[in-house]
């Protein structure tokens, strides 16, 4: 009877060890899959953030370009104002029938 219970004990221990090893292997697989999923998600978020920040930079550049094209700069306004500005001309004084600017 003791031999039988000893054999049962060894058999139970081997079964337990095998189940334990299998459980450990499954846990390692799950952990590896979770880590890979996490790394993929981080990469996806980084790409997404990079693209959105690139998109926003392109949007700002586009808006700046169209705003610049639509509304002239202050310096170009100054130039056009000085070219197109018509100041009232003072009446030319004639001396002896000759215009002073003709001299």
JORA-V893367 format. One record per residue. N is the residue number from 1. RES is the residue in three letters. BURIAL is b if it has 24 or more other ideal C-beta (glycine too) atoms within 12 Angstrom, else e. D_FIRST is the distance of its C-alpha to the first C-alpha in whole Angstrom. Layout:
<<N | RES | BURIAL | D_FIRST> <N | RES | BURIAL | D_FIRST>>
This chain:
<<1 | UNK | e | 0> <2 | UNK | e | 4> <3 | UNK | e | 5> <4 | UNK | e | 5> <5 | UNK | e | 6> <6 | UNK | e | 9> <7 | UNK | e | 10> <8 | UNK | e | 11> <9 | UNK | e | 12> <10 | UNK | e | 14> <11 | UNK | e | 15> <12 | UNK | e | 16> <13 | UNK | e | 18> <14 | UNK | e | 20> <15 | UNK | e | 21> <16 | UNK | e | 22> <17 | UNK | e | 24> <18 | UNK | e | 26> <19 | UNK | e | 27> <20 | UNK | e | 28> <21 | UNK | e | 30> <22 | UNK | e | 31> <23 | UNK | e | 32> <24 | UNK | e | 34> <25 | UNK | e | 36> <26 | UNK | e | 37> <27 | UNK | e | 38> <28 | UNK | e | 40> <29 | UNK | e | 42> <30 | UNK | e | 43> <31 | UNK | e | 44> <32 | UNK | e | 46> <33 | UNK | e | 48> <34 | UNK | e | 49> <35 | UNK | e | 50> <36 | UNK | e | 52> <37 | UNK | e | 53> <38 | UNK | e | 54> <39 | UNK | e | 56> <40 | UNK | e | 58> <41 | UNK | e | 59> <42 | UNK | e | 61> <43 | UNK | e | 62> <44 | UNK | e | 64> <45 | UNK | e | 65> <46 | UNK | e | 67> <47 | UNK | e | 68> <48 | UNK | e | 69> <49 | UNK | e | 71> <50 | UNK | e | 72> <51 | UNK | e | 74> <52 | UNK | e | 75> <53 | UNK | e | 77> <54 | UNK | e | 78> <55 | UNK | e | 79> <56 | UNK | e | 81> <57 | UNK | e | 83> <58 | UNK | e | 84> <59 | UNK | e | 85> <60 | UNK | e | 87> <61 | UNK | e | 89> <62 | UNK | e | 90> <63 | UNK | e | 91> <64 | UNK | e | 93> <65 | UNK | e | 94> <66 | UNK | e | 95> <67 | UNK | e | 97> <68 | UNK | e | 98> <69 | UNK | e | 100> <70 | UNK | e | 101> <71 | UNK | e | 102> <72 | UNK | e | 105> <73 | UNK | e | 104> <74 | UNK | e | 106> <75 | UNK | e | 108> <76 | UNK | e | 109> <77 | UNK | e | 110> <78 | UNK | e | 112> <79 | UNK | e | 114> <80 | UNK | e | 114> <81 | UNK | e | 116> <82 | UNK | e | 118> <83 | UNK | e | 119> <84 | UNK | e | 120> <85 | UNK | e | 121> <86 | UNK | e | 125> <87 | UNK | e | 127> <88 | UNK | e | 130> <89 | UNK | e | 133> <90 | UNK | e | 136> <91 | UNK | e | 139> <92 | UNK | e | 140> <93 | UNK | e | 144> <94 | UNK | e | 146> <95 | UNK | e | 149> <96 | UNK | e | 152> <97 | UNK | e | 150> <98 | UNK | e | 148> <99 | UNK | e | 144> <100 | UNK | e | 142> <101 | UNK | e | 139> <102 | UNK | e | 142> <103 | UNK | e | 143>>
